[in-house]
Amino acid sequence: MAGATWLVCHTRPRCEKKFAALLVAEGLEHYLPLVESVRRYGARTKKFTKPLFPGYVFACVPAEKKSRLHQQDLLARAIAVEDEATFLRQLADVRAIVASGLQLSVMPLLTRGRRVRIIGGPLHGLEGFVDDPTKPQGVVLSVDVLRQGLLVRVPAEQLQPLP
């Protein structure tokens, strides 16, 4: 679409599919990666699709239609994509991975020095820094008064990046 820019649309909670339907109604190019999920309720099994990235829909929107995105009160904010070439390449990668049908899960990007909170296990609630991005299970918990830190091995799925 000429004159259109890609946006990362942060929706209100549990509004991703409704927002995607709005984009379809407006005739706007968009992508909402969905994955199948299975829940068991006693003896019953329920299959449904859920967003791969909860709260986010990717949309290509011309400037004159940006105001339409906010009319249904489904959108919290729209974030402009700065490096569109990289974004489109990564979006193509996501499409390929989702289409493959392979099991996948979203993991936070853990880089050296990234502040994290431990969200599981016996150290739940403690905060520290990622020591080595090649082994993101290493977290340094600092003892500032001693100017020292403690390196603790924590599984990556128990780490939550902090802003």
DSSP file (Angstrom, degrees, kcal/mol; ACC not computed):
  #  RESIDUE AA STRUCTURE BP1 BP2  ACC     N-H-->O    O-->H-N    N-H-->O    O-->H-N    TCO  KAPPA ALPHA  PHI   PSI    X-CA   Y-CA   Z-CA
    1    1 A M    >         0   0    0      0, 0.0     3,-1.5     0, 0.0     2,-0.2   0.000 360.0 360.0 360.0 122.5    0.0    0.0    0.0
    2    2 A A  T 3   +     0   0    0      1,-0.3     3,-0.1    60,-0.0     0, 0.0  -0.445 360.0  10.4 -69.2 135.3    1.6    3.3   -1.1
    3    3 A G  T 3  S+     0   0    0      1,-0.3    60,-0.9    -2,-0.2     2,-0.3   0.514  98.8 128.3  76.9   4.9    2.1    5.8    1.7
    4    4 A A  E <   -A   62   0A   0     -3,-1.5     2,-0.4    58,-0.2    -1,-0.3  -0.680  42.9-156.3 -94.7 148.3    1.2    3.2    4.4
    5    5 A T  E     -A   61   0A   0     56,-2.3    56,-2.8    -2,-0.3     2,-0.3  -0.922  20.3-113.7-121.7 149.7    3.4    2.5    7.4
    6    6 A W  E     -A   60   0A   0     -2,-0.4    75,-1.8    54,-0.2     2,-0.4  -0.633  34.4-170.0 -81.5 138.0    3.6   -0.6    9.5
    7    7 A L  E     -AB  59  80A   0     52,-3.3    52,-2.4    -2,-0.3     2,-0.8  -0.960  25.6-136.8-126.6 144.8    2.5   -0.2   13.1
    8    8 A V  E     -AB  58  79A   0     71,-3.0    71,-2.7    -2,-0.4     2,-0.7  -0.916  30.9-153.0 -96.2 109.6    2.7   -2.5   16.1
    9    9 A C  E     -AB  57  78A   0     48,-3.1    48,-2.0    -2,-0.8     2,-0.8  -0.772   6.4-157.2 -94.4 113.6   -0.8   -2.2   17.5
   10   10 A H  E     -AB  56  77A   0     67,-2.7    66,-2.7    -2,-0.7    67,-1.8  -0.807  21.0-158.7 -90.1 111.2   -1.0   -2.8   21.3
   11   11 A T  E     - B   0  75A   0     44,-2.4    64,-0.3    -2,-0.8     3,-0.1  -0.344  23.5 -93.4 -88.4 167.4   -4.6   -3.7   21.9
   12   12 A R  S >  S-     0   0    0     62,-3.0     3,-1.5     1,-0.2    -1,-0.1  -0.370  71.6 -63.7 -67.5 160.4   -6.6   -3.6   25.1
   13   13 A P  T 3  S-     0   0    0      0, 0.0    -1,-0.2     0, 0.0     0, 0.0  -0.219 119.7  -1.9 -55.2 132.8   -6.6   -6.9   27.0
   14   14 A R  T 3  S+     0   0    0     -3,-0.1     4,-0.1     1,-0.1    -2,-0.1   0.779 102.5 108.5  59.6  33.0   -8.2   -9.8   25.1
   15   15 A C    <>  +     0   0    0     -3,-1.5     4,-2.5    59,-0.1     5,-0.2   0.239  36.5 106.7-118.4  11.0   -9.1   -7.6   22.1
   16   16 A E  H  > S+     0   0    0      1,-0.2     4,-2.4     2,-0.2     5,-0.2   0.924  83.3  43.6 -60.1 -47.7   -6.6   -8.9   19.5
   17   17 A K  H  > S+     0   0    0      2,-0.2     4,-2.1     1,-0.2    -1,-0.2   0.878 114.2  50.2 -68.9 -37.2   -9.1  -10.8   17.4
   18   18 A K  H  > S+     0   0    0      2,-0.2     4,-1.8     1,-0.2    -1,-0.2   0.910 111.7  48.7 -64.8 -41.2  -11.7   -8.0   17.5
   19   19 A F  H  X S+     0   0    0     -4,-2.5     4,-2.0     2,-0.2    -2,-0.2   0.900 109.6  51.6 -66.1 -40.5   -9.1   -5.5   16.4
   20   20 A A  H  X S+     0   0    0     -4,-2.4     4,-2.1     1,-0.2    -1,-0.2   0.890 107.9  52.9 -62.3 -38.7   -8.0   -7.8   13.6
   21   21 A A  H  X S+     0   0    0     -4,-2.1     4,-2.4     1,-0.2    -1,-0.2   0.883 107.0  52.4 -63.7 -38.0  -11.7   -8.0   12.5
   22   22 A L  H  X S+     0   0    0     -4,-1.8     4,-1.8     2,-0.2    -2,-0.2   0.908 108.2  50.8 -62.4 -41.9  -11.8   -4.2   12.5
   23   23 A L  H  <>S+     0   0    0     -4,-2.0     5,-2.8     2,-0.2     4,-0.5   0.881 109.7  50.3 -64.4 -38.0   -8.7   -4.2   10.2
   24   24 A V  H ><5S+     0   0    0     -4,-2.1     3,-1.3     3,-0.2    -2,-0.2   0.936 109.3  51.1 -62.4 -46.6  -10.4   -6.7    7.8
   25   25 A A  H 3<5S+     0   0    0     -4,-2.4    -2,-0.2     1,-0.3    -1,-0.2   0.827 111.7  47.9 -60.7 -32.7  -13.5   -4.5    7.7
   26   26 A E  T 3<5S-     0   0    0     -4,-1.8    -1,-0.3    -5,-0.2    -2,-0.2   0.522 113.6-120.5 -85.5  -6.3  -11.4   -1.5    6.9
   27   27 A G  T < 5 +     0   0    0     -3,-1.3     2,-0.4    -4,-0.5    -3,-0.2   0.810  60.0 151.9  72.5  30.2   -9.5   -3.4    4.2
   28   28 A L      < -     0   0    0     -5,-2.8    -1,-0.2    -6,-0.1     2,-0.2  -0.764  50.1-115.0-100.0 139.8   -6.1   -2.9    5.9
   29   29 A E  E     +C   60   0A   0     31,-0.6    31,-3.0    -2,-0.4     2,-0.3  -0.504  52.4 150.5 -68.5 134.3   -3.2   -5.3    5.6
   30   30 A H  E     -C   59   0A   0     29,-0.2     2,-0.3    -2,-0.2    29,-0.3  -0.966  35.7-142.6-156.8 169.5   -2.4   -6.9    9.0
   31   31 A Y  E     +C   58   0A   0     27,-2.9    27,-2.4    -2,-0.3    -2,-0.0  -0.949  12.4 177.3-145.4 124.0   -1.1  -10.0   10.7
   32   32 A L        -     0   0    0     -2,-0.3     2,-0.4    25,-0.2    25,-0.1  -0.905  26.0-144.5-121.7  98.2   -2.2  -11.5   13.9
   33   33 A P        -     0   0    0      0, 0.0    19,-3.1     0, 0.0    20,-0.5  -0.497  21.8-170.9 -68.6 122.6   -0.2  -14.7   14.5
   34   34 A L  E     -D   51   0B   0     -2,-0.4     2,-0.3    17,-0.3    15,-0.0  -0.902   8.1-167.5-115.6 143.3   -2.4  -17.3   16.1
   35   35 A V  E     -D   50   0B   0     15,-2.8    15,-2.7    -2,-0.4     2,-0.3  -0.938  27.3-108.8-126.3 151.8   -1.4  -20.6   17.6
   36   36 A E  E     -D   49   0B   0     -2,-0.3     2,-0.4    13,-0.2    13,-0.2  -0.589  33.6-168.9 -81.2 139.7   -3.5  -23.6   18.7
   37   37 A S  E     -D   48   0B   0     11,-3.5    11,-2.3    -2,-0.3     2,-0.5  -0.967   8.8-153.3-128.5 145.1   -3.8  -24.2   22.4
   38   38 A V  E     -D   47   0B   0     -2,-0.4     2,-0.4     9,-0.2     9,-0.2  -0.977  11.4-173.9-121.8 128.2   -5.3  -27.2   24.1
   39   39 A R  E     -D   46   0B   0      7,-2.9     7,-3.1    -2,-0.5     2,-0.5  -0.940  12.9-147.6-119.6 143.3   -6.9  -27.1   27.6
   40   40 A R  E     -D   45   0B   0     -2,-0.4     2,-0.6     5,-0.2     5,-0.2  -0.949  10.9-175.0-113.4 127.3   -8.1  -30.0   29.6
   41   41 A Y  E >   -D   44   0B   0      3,-2.6     3,-2.0    -2,-0.5     2,-0.5  -0.847  66.1 -65.1-119.3  90.2  -11.0  -29.5   32.0
   42   42 A G  T 3  S-     0   0    0     -2,-0.6     0, 0.0     1,-0.3     0, 0.0  -0.545 120.5 -11.3  66.5-118.9  -11.3  -32.8   33.8
   43   43 A A  T 3  S+     0   0    0     -2,-0.5    -1,-0.3    -3,-0.1     2,-0.2   0.610 122.4  88.6 -87.7 -13.5  -12.3  -35.4   31.2
   44   44 A R  E <   -D   41   0B   0     -3,-2.0    -3,-2.6     2,-0.0     2,-0.4  -0.595  60.3-156.0 -90.1 147.8  -13.0  -32.7   28.5
   45   45 A T  E     -D   40   0B   0     -2,-0.2     2,-0.4    -5,-0.2    -5,-0.2  -0.986   7.4-165.8-121.6 131.7  -10.5  -31.3   26.1
   46   46 A K  E     -D   39   0B   0     -7,-3.1    -7,-2.9    -2,-0.4     2,-0.4  -0.972   1.9-161.7-121.7 127.9  -11.0  -27.9   24.5
   47   47 A K  E     +D   38   0B   0     -2,-0.4     2,-0.3    -9,-0.2    -9,-0.2  -0.889  22.9 151.1-107.0 138.6   -9.0  -26.7   21.5
   48   48 A F  E     -D   37   0B   0    -11,-2.3   -11,-3.5    -2,-0.4     2,-0.4  -0.969  40.4-110.1-154.7 166.8   -8.8  -23.0   20.6
   49   49 A T  E     -D   36   0B   0     -2,-0.3   -13,-0.2   -13,-0.2   -15,-0.0  -0.828  32.1-179.2-103.8 145.4   -6.5  -20.5   18.9
   50   50 A K  E     -D   35   0B   0    -15,-2.7   -15,-2.8    -2,-0.4     2,-0.1  -0.960  36.8 -87.1-138.2 156.4   -4.8  -17.7   20.9
   51   51 A P  E     -D   34   0B   0      0, 0.0   -17,-0.3     0, 0.0     6,-0.1  -0.374  24.4-143.7 -64.3 138.6   -2.5  -14.9   19.9
   52   52 A L  S    S+     0   0    0    -19,-3.1    54,-0.2     1,-0.3   -18,-0.1   0.894 101.5  35.1 -66.1 -40.4    1.2  -15.8   19.8
   53   53 A F  S >  S-     0   0    0    -20,-0.5     3,-2.0     3,-0.3    -1,-0.3  -0.844  96.3-138.3-114.5  91.4    2.0  -12.3   21.1
   54   54 A P  T 3  S+     0   0    0      0, 0.0     3,-0.1     0, 0.0    -2,-0.0  -0.221  84.8  16.6 -54.8 130.2   -0.8  -11.4   23.5
   55   55 A G  T 3  S+     0   0    0      1,-0.2   -44,-2.4   -43,-0.1     2,-0.4   0.459 105.9 101.8  91.6   1.8   -1.9   -7.8   23.1
   56   56 A Y  E <   +A   10   0A   0     -3,-2.0     2,-0.3   -46,-0.2    -3,-0.3  -0.968  36.2 171.3-131.2 137.5   -0.3   -7.2   19.7
   57   57 A V  E     -A    9   0A   0    -48,-2.0   -48,-3.1    -2,-0.4     2,-0.5  -0.992  26.2-137.6-133.2 139.1   -1.5   -7.0   16.1
   58   58 A F  E     +AC   8  31A   0    -27,-2.4   -27,-2.9    -2,-0.3     2,-0.3  -0.858  29.3 177.6-100.8 130.7    0.8   -5.9   13.2
   59   59 A A  E     -AC   7  30A   0    -52,-2.4   -52,-3.3    -2,-0.5     2,-0.7  -0.987  31.2-144.3-139.8 143.9   -0.9   -3.6   10.7
   60   60 A C  E     +AC   6  29A   0    -31,-3.0   -31,-0.6    -2,-0.3   -54,-0.2  -0.932  35.5 177.7-104.9 111.7    0.0   -1.6    7.6
   61   61 A V  E     -A    5   0A   0    -56,-2.8   -56,-2.3    -2,-0.7     2,-0.1  -0.955  27.9-131.8-127.3 127.9   -2.0    1.6    7.7
   62   62 A P  E >>  -A    4   0A   0      0, 0.0     3,-1.8     0, 0.0     4,-0.6  -0.448  33.3-112.4 -70.4 152.3   -2.1    4.6    5.4
   63   63 A A  G >4 S+     0   0    0    -60,-0.9     3,-1.0     1,-0.3     4,-0.4   0.849 114.9  57.7 -54.6 -38.9   -1.9    8.0    7.2
   64   64 A E  G 34 S+     0   0    0      1,-0.2    -1,-0.3     2,-0.1     3,-0.1   0.664 108.4  46.5 -71.1 -14.3   -5.4    9.0    6.4
   65   65 A K  G X> S+     0   0    0     -3,-1.8     3,-0.9     1,-0.1     4,-0.7   0.434  81.9  95.3-105.5   0.2   -6.9    5.8    8.1
   66   66 A K  G X< S+     0   0    0     -3,-1.0     3,-1.0    -4,-0.6     4,-0.5   0.865  80.6  58.1 -59.9 -36.0   -4.9    6.0   11.4
   67   67 A S  G >4 S+     0   0    0     -4,-0.4     3,-0.9     1,-0.2     4,-0.3   0.806  96.0  64.1 -66.0 -27.4   -7.7    7.8   13.2
   68   68 A R  G X4 S+     0   0    0     -3,-0.9     3,-1.0     1,-0.2     4,-0.4   0.774  89.7  68.6 -65.6 -25.6  -10.0    4.9   12.4
   69   69 A L  G << S+     0   0    0     -3,-1.0     5,-0.4    -4,-0.7     3,-0.4   0.820 101.2  45.5 -63.7 -30.7   -7.9    2.5   14.5
   70   70 A H  G X  S+     0   0    0     -3,-0.9     3,-0.9    -4,-0.5    -1,-0.2   0.495  88.9  87.6 -92.3  -4.2   -8.9    4.3   17.7
   71   71 A Q  T <  S+     0   0    0     -3,-1.0    -1,-0.2    -4,-0.3    -2,-0.1   0.782  87.9  47.8 -71.7 -26.7  -12.7    4.6   17.0
   72   72 A Q  T 3  S-     0   0    0     -4,-0.4    -1,-0.2    -3,-0.4    -2,-0.1   0.453 103.8-124.6 -92.6  -0.1  -13.7    1.2   18.5
   73   73 A D  S <  S+     0   0    0     -3,-0.9    -3,-0.1     1,-0.1    -2,-0.1   0.838  80.3 115.5  59.0  35.6  -11.7    1.6   21.7
   74   74 A L        +     0   0    0     -5,-0.4   -62,-3.0   -63,-0.1     2,-0.5   0.587  55.8  78.7-101.8 -16.7   -9.8   -1.6   21.1
   75   75 A L  E     -B   11   0A   0     -6,-0.3   -64,-0.3   -64,-0.3     3,-0.1  -0.814  49.0-176.1-102.9 128.6   -6.4   -0.1   20.7
   76   76 A A  E    S-     0   0A   0    -66,-2.7     2,-0.3    -2,-0.5   -65,-0.2   0.892  74.0 -25.8 -83.4 -46.4   -4.3    1.1   23.6
   77   77 A R  E     -B   10   0A   0    -67,-1.8   -67,-2.7     2,-0.0     2,-0.5  -0.979  52.4-131.9-163.2 157.3   -1.5    2.5   21.5
   78   78 A A  E     -B    9   0A   0     -2,-0.3     2,-0.5   -69,-0.2   -69,-0.2  -0.975  19.2-157.2-117.9 125.9    0.1    2.2   18.0
   79   79 A I  E     -B    8   0A   0    -71,-2.7   -71,-3.0    -2,-0.5     2,-0.1  -0.903  16.6-130.2-107.9 122.0    3.9    2.0   17.8
   80   80 A A  E     -B    7   0A   0     -2,-0.5     2,-0.5   -73,-0.2   -73,-0.2  -0.431  19.7-123.6 -70.1 142.2    5.5    3.1   14.5
   81   81 A V        -     0   0    0    -75,-1.8     3,-0.3     1,-0.2   -75,-0.2  -0.776  23.1-170.0 -87.5 124.1    8.1    0.6   13.1
   82   82 A E  S    S+     0   0    0     -2,-0.5     2,-0.9     1,-0.2    -1,-0.2   0.936  79.0  39.5 -82.6 -48.9   11.4    2.3   12.6
   83   83 A D     >  +     0   0    0      1,-0.2     4,-2.4     2,-0.1    -1,-0.2  -0.766  68.8 176.1-104.3  87.1   13.4   -0.2   10.5
   84   84 A E  H  > S+     0   0    0     -2,-0.9     4,-2.9    -3,-0.3     5,-0.2   0.845  74.5  56.1 -64.7 -36.4   10.7   -1.6    8.2
   85   85 A A  H  > S+     0   0    0      2,-0.2     4,-1.9     1,-0.2    -1,-0.2   0.937 112.3  41.8 -62.3 -47.0   13.0   -3.9    6.2
   86   86 A T  H  > S+     0   0    0      2,-0.2     4,-2.6     1,-0.2     5,-0.2   0.917 114.6  52.6 -64.9 -43.2   14.1   -5.7    9.3
   87   87 A F  H  X S+     0   0    0     -4,-2.4     4,-2.6     1,-0.2    -2,-0.2   0.927 109.8  47.4 -58.3 -47.9   10.6   -5.8   10.7
   88   88 A L  H  X S+     0   0    0     -4,-2.9     4,-2.0     2,-0.2    -1,-0.2   0.862 111.8  51.0 -65.8 -35.5    9.2   -7.3    7.5
   89   89 A R  H  X S+     0   0    0     -4,-1.9     4,-1.8    -5,-0.2    -1,-0.2   0.926 113.0  45.3 -65.5 -43.8   11.9   -9.9    7.4
   90   90 A Q  H  X S+     0   0    0     -4,-2.6     4,-2.3     2,-0.2    -2,-0.2   0.871 111.3  53.0 -67.5 -36.3   11.2  -10.9   11.0
   91   91 A L  H  X S+     0   0    0     -4,-2.6     4,-2.4     2,-0.2    -1,-0.2   0.885 107.8  51.3 -65.5 -38.2    7.5  -10.9   10.4
   92   92 A A  H  X S+     0   0    0     -4,-2.0     4,-2.2     2,-0.2    -2,-0.2   0.883 109.2  51.5 -63.8 -38.4    8.1  -13.3    7.4
   93   93 A D  H  X S+     0   0    0     -4,-1.8     4,-2.4     2,-0.2    -2,-0.2   0.917 109.5  49.3 -63.4 -43.3   10.1  -15.5    9.8
   94   94 A V  H  X S+     0   0    0     -4,-2.3     4,-2.8     1,-0.2     5,-0.3   0.925 110.1  51.5 -62.0 -44.7    7.2  -15.5   12.3
   95   95 A R  H  X S+     0   0    0     -4,-2.4     4,-2.6     1,-0.2    -1,-0.2   0.917 111.2  47.8 -57.5 -44.9    4.7  -16.4    9.5
   96   96 A A  H  X S+     0   0    0     -4,-2.2     4,-1.4     2,-0.2    -1,-0.2   0.902 112.8  47.8 -64.6 -42.0    6.9  -19.4    8.5
   97   97 A I  H  X>S+     0   0    0     -4,-2.4     4,-0.6     2,-0.2     5,-0.5   0.929 114.3  45.7 -65.8 -45.3    7.4  -20.6   12.0
   98   98 A V  H ><5S+     0   0    0     -4,-2.8     3,-1.0     1,-0.2    -2,-0.2   0.914 112.8  51.1 -64.1 -42.4    3.6  -20.4   12.8
   99   99 A A  H 3<5S+     0   0    0     -4,-2.6    -1,-0.2    -5,-0.3    -2,-0.2   0.758  97.0  69.8 -67.0 -24.6    2.8  -22.1    9.4
  100  100 A S  H 3<5S-     0   0    0     -4,-1.4    -1,-0.2    -3,-0.2    -2,-0.2   0.771  95.5-138.4 -65.6 -25.0    5.2  -24.9   10.2
  101  101 A G  T <<5 +     0   0    0     -3,-1.0    -3,-0.1    -4,-0.6    -1,-0.1   0.483  52.0 144.5  79.1   1.0    2.9  -26.3   12.9
  102  102 A L      < -     0   0    0     -5,-0.5    -1,-0.3     1,-0.1     2,-0.2  -0.380  61.0 -95.5 -70.8 152.3    5.9  -27.0   15.1
  103  103 A Q        +     0   0    0     -3,-0.1     2,-0.3    -2,-0.1    -1,-0.1  -0.483  56.3 168.5 -67.8 134.6    5.6  -26.4   18.8
  104  104 A L        -     0   0    0     -2,-0.2     2,-0.3    -3,-0.1   -69,-0.0  -0.966  20.9-167.5-145.5 160.8    6.8  -23.0   19.9
  105  105 A S        -     0   0    0     -2,-0.3     2,-0.4     2,-0.0   -53,-0.0  -0.986  29.1-110.5-147.2 153.3    6.8  -20.7   22.8
  106  106 A V        -     0   0    0     -2,-0.3    -2,-0.0   -54,-0.2   -53,-0.0  -0.708  33.4-171.8 -87.4 130.5    7.7  -17.0   23.2
  107  107 A M        -     0   0    0     -2,-0.4     2,-0.1     3,-0.0    50,-0.1  -0.950  26.3-111.9-121.1 142.1   10.8  -16.3   25.3
  108  108 A P        -     0   0    0      0, 0.0     2,-0.7     0, 0.0    51,-0.0  -0.433  35.0-109.4 -68.7 146.2   12.0  -12.9   26.5
  109  109 A L        -     0   0    0     -2,-0.1     2,-0.7     1,-0.0     0, 0.0  -0.682  36.8-164.0 -76.2 116.2   15.1  -11.6   24.9
  110  110 A L        +     0   0    0     -2,-0.7     2,-0.3    23,-0.2     3,-0.0  -0.904  12.7 175.4-108.7 112.2   17.7  -11.8   27.6
  111  111 A T    >   -     0   0    0     -2,-0.7     3,-2.5     1,-0.1    19,-0.4  -0.772  43.4 -76.8-114.2 159.6   20.8   -9.8   26.9
  112  112 A R  T 3  S+     0   0    0     -2,-0.3    19,-0.2     1,-0.3     3,-0.1  -0.278 119.7  14.6 -54.6 130.1   23.8   -9.1   29.1
  113  113 A G  T 3  S+     0   0    0     17,-2.8     2,-0.3     1,-0.3    -1,-0.3   0.381  87.5 145.4  86.2  -4.8   23.0   -6.5   31.7
  114  114 A R    <   -     0   0    0     -3,-2.5    16,-2.1    16,-0.2     2,-0.3  -0.511  51.0-125.4 -70.0 128.9   19.2   -6.8   31.2
  115  115 A R  E     +E  129   0C   0     -2,-0.3    47,-2.9    47,-0.3     2,-0.3  -0.594  38.5 176.6 -76.4 131.8   17.4   -6.3   34.5
  116  116 A V  E     -EF 128 161C   0     12,-2.7    12,-2.4    -2,-0.3     2,-0.4  -0.915  26.6-139.8-135.2 159.3   15.1   -9.3   35.3
  117  117 A R  E     -EF 127 160C   0     43,-2.5    43,-2.6    -2,-0.3     2,-0.5  -0.966  25.1-124.6-117.5 138.5   12.8  -10.5   38.0
  118  118 A I  E     - F   0 159C   0      8,-2.9     7,-3.8    -2,-0.4    41,-0.2  -0.729  27.6-178.4 -82.6 124.2   12.7  -14.1   39.0
  119  119 A I        +     0   0    0     39,-3.3     2,-0.3    -2,-0.5    40,-0.1   0.254  58.1  34.2-112.2  11.4    9.0  -15.3   38.7
  120  120 A G  S    S+     0   0    0     38,-0.6     3,-0.5     3,-0.0    38,-0.1  -0.990  88.0  30.7-157.3 163.0    9.3  -18.9   39.8
  121  121 A G  S >  S-     0   0    0     -2,-0.3     3,-1.5     1,-0.2    33,-0.0  -0.244 104.9 -40.6  82.4-171.5   11.0  -21.2   42.1
  122  122 A P  T 3  S+     0   0    0      0, 0.0    -1,-0.2     0, 0.0     0, 0.0   0.666 135.4  55.0 -69.2 -16.3   12.5  -20.6   45.6
  123  123 A L  T >  S+     0   0    0     -3,-0.5     3,-2.3     3,-0.1    -5,-0.3   0.181  76.5 155.7-100.8  17.0   13.9  -17.1   44.5
  124  124 A H  T <   +     0   0    0     -3,-1.5    -5,-0.2     1,-0.3     3,-0.1  -0.133  65.2  18.8 -47.1 128.9   10.6  -15.8   43.3
  125  125 A G  T 3  S+     0   0    0     -7,-3.8    -1,-0.3     1,-0.3    -6,-0.1   0.174  90.1 127.0  96.3 -18.3   10.5  -12.0   43.4
  126  126 A L    <   -     0   0    0     -3,-2.3    -8,-2.9    -8,-0.1     2,-0.3  -0.411  46.9-146.2 -72.7 151.6   14.2  -11.4   43.5
  127  127 A E  E     +E  117   0C   0    -10,-0.2    15,-0.3    -3,-0.1     2,-0.2  -0.903  30.6 135.5-119.8 148.5   15.7   -9.0   40.9
  128  128 A G  E     -E  116   0C   0    -12,-2.4   -12,-2.7    -2,-0.3     2,-0.3  -0.859  45.8 -82.1-163.1-162.4   19.1   -9.1   39.2
  129  129 A F  E     -EG 115 140C   0     11,-2.3    11,-3.6    -2,-0.2     2,-0.3  -0.932  38.8-108.6-123.3 144.1   20.9   -8.8   35.9
  130  130 A V  E     - G   0 139C   0    -16,-2.1   -17,-2.8   -19,-0.4     9,-0.2  -0.568  29.0-163.5 -69.7 129.3   21.5  -11.3   33.1
  131  131 A D        +     0   0    0      7,-2.3    -1,-0.2    -2,-0.3     8,-0.1   0.927  69.6  11.4 -81.9 -48.3   25.2  -12.3   33.2
  132  132 A D    >   -     0   0    0      6,-0.5     3,-1.4     3,-0.5     6,-0.4  -0.964  56.4-153.3-141.0 116.1   25.7  -13.9   29.8
  133  133 A P  T 3  S+     0   0    0      0, 0.0   -23,-0.2     0, 0.0    -1,-0.1   0.733  98.2  60.7 -64.6 -20.6   23.3  -13.8   26.9
  134  134 A T  T 3  S+     0   0    0      1,-0.3   -23,-0.0     2,-0.1     3,-0.0   0.728 119.2  29.1 -76.4 -19.9   24.7  -17.1   25.5
  135  135 A K  S X  S+     0   0    0     -3,-1.4     3,-2.0     3,-0.1    -3,-0.5  -0.640  75.5 177.4-133.9  75.2   23.6  -18.7   28.8
  136  136 A P  T 3   +     0   0    0      0, 0.0    -5,-0.1     0, 0.0    -2,-0.1   0.494  67.8  79.5 -66.6   0.0   20.6  -16.6   29.9
  137  137 A Q  T 3  S+     0   0    0     -5,-0.1    17,-4.4    16,-0.1     2,-0.6   0.559  73.2  94.2 -81.0  -4.6   19.9  -18.8   32.9
  138  138 A G  E <   + H   0 153C   0     -3,-2.0    -7,-2.3    -6,-0.4    -6,-0.5  -0.781  54.9 178.6 -89.4 121.1   22.7  -17.0   34.7
  139  139 A V  E     -GH 130 152C   0     13,-2.7    13,-3.1    -2,-0.6     2,-0.6  -0.978  20.4-144.5-124.3 133.6   21.5  -14.1   36.8
  140  140 A V  E     -GH 129 151C   0    -11,-3.6   -11,-2.3    -2,-0.4     2,-0.6  -0.868   9.8-162.3 -98.4 120.4   23.7  -11.8   39.0
  141  141 A L  E     - H   0 150C   0      9,-2.8     9,-2.9    -2,-0.6     2,-0.2  -0.904  22.2-135.8 -99.3 122.8   22.0  -10.7   42.2
  142  142 A S  E     - H   0 149C   0     -2,-0.6     2,-0.5   -15,-0.3     7,-0.3  -0.540  21.3-164.2 -90.2 146.1   23.9   -7.7   43.5
  143  143 A V  E >>> - H   0 148C   0      5,-3.4     5,-1.7    -2,-0.2     3,-1.2  -0.851  17.8-174.9-118.1  87.2   25.0   -7.0   47.0
  144  144 A D  G >45S+     0   0    0     -2,-0.5     3,-1.0     1,-0.3    -1,-0.1   0.843  75.1  60.2 -59.5 -40.4   25.8   -3.3   46.5
  145  145 A V  G 345S+     0   0    0      1,-0.3    -1,-0.3    -3,-0.1    -3,-0.0   0.817 114.5  37.2 -61.4 -29.4   27.2   -2.6   49.9
  146  146 A L  G <45S-     0   0    0     -3,-1.2    -1,-0.3     2,-0.2    -2,-0.2   0.485 106.2-128.0 -95.5  -5.8   29.9   -5.2   49.3
  147  147 A R  T <<5S+     0   0    0     -3,-1.0     2,-0.3    -4,-0.7    -3,-0.2   0.903  73.1 112.0  54.5  43.5   30.3   -4.2   45.6
  148  148 A Q  E   < -H  143   0C   0     -5,-1.7    -5,-3.4     2,-0.0     2,-0.3  -0.909  52.8-149.3-138.0 165.7   29.8   -7.9   44.8
  149  149 A G  E     -H  142   0C   0     -2,-0.3     2,-0.5    -7,-0.3    -7,-0.2  -0.936  12.1-131.8-135.7 160.0   27.3  -10.1   43.1
  150  150 A L  E     -H  141   0C   0     -9,-2.9    -9,-2.8    -2,-0.3     2,-0.6  -0.959  17.6-143.6-113.5 122.7   26.1  -13.6   43.3
  151  151 A L  E     -H  140   0C   0     -2,-0.5     2,-0.4   -11,-0.2   -11,-0.2  -0.771  23.9-177.0 -87.0 120.6   25.7  -15.6   40.1
  152  152 A V  E     -H  139   0C   0    -13,-3.1   -13,-2.7    -2,-0.6     2,-0.7  -0.959  25.2-130.5-121.1 135.3   22.7  -17.9   40.3
  153  153 A R  E     +H  138   0C   0     -2,-0.4   -15,-0.2   -15,-0.2   -16,-0.1  -0.764  36.5 167.3 -86.1 117.9   21.6  -20.4   37.7
  154  154 A V        -     0   0    0    -17,-4.4     5,-0.1    -2,-0.7   -33,-0.0  -0.999  41.0-106.4-132.2 132.2   17.9  -19.9   37.0
  155  155 A P    >   -     0   0    0      0, 0.0     3,-2.1     0, 0.0     4,-0.1  -0.308  29.5-123.0 -58.0 140.7   15.9  -21.4   34.1
  156  156 A A  G >  S+     0   0    0      1,-0.3     3,-1.9     2,-0.2   -21,-0.0   0.811 109.1  64.0 -57.0 -33.5   15.1  -18.7   31.4
  157  157 A E  G 3  S+     0   0    0      1,-0.3    -1,-0.3   -50,-0.1   -20,-0.0   0.640  97.8  57.2 -69.1 -11.1   11.4  -19.4   31.7
  158  158 A Q  G <  S+     0   0    0     -3,-2.1   -39,-3.3   -38,-0.1   -38,-0.6   0.277  91.9  91.2 -98.7  10.6   11.5  -18.2   35.3
  159  159 A L  E <   -F  118   0C   0     -3,-1.9   -41,-0.2   -41,-0.2   -43,-0.0  -0.895  54.1-167.7-111.0 136.0   12.9  -14.8   34.3
  160  160 A Q  E     -F  117   0C   0    -43,-2.6   -43,-2.5    -2,-0.4     2,-0.0  -0.978  23.8-127.9-120.0 118.3   10.8  -11.8   33.5
  161  161 A P  E     -F  116   0C   0      0, 0.0   -45,-0.3     0, 0.0   -51,-0.0  -0.374  22.2-144.4 -63.8 141.9   12.6   -8.8   31.8
  162  162 A L              0   0    0    -47,-2.9   -47,-0.3     1,-0.1   -35,-0.0  -0.780 360.0 360.0-104.6 152.2   12.0   -5.5   33.6
  163  163 A P              0   0    0      0, 0.0    -1,-0.1     0, 0.0   -47,-0.1   0.520 360.0 360.0 -67.4 360.0   11.7   -2.2   31.8
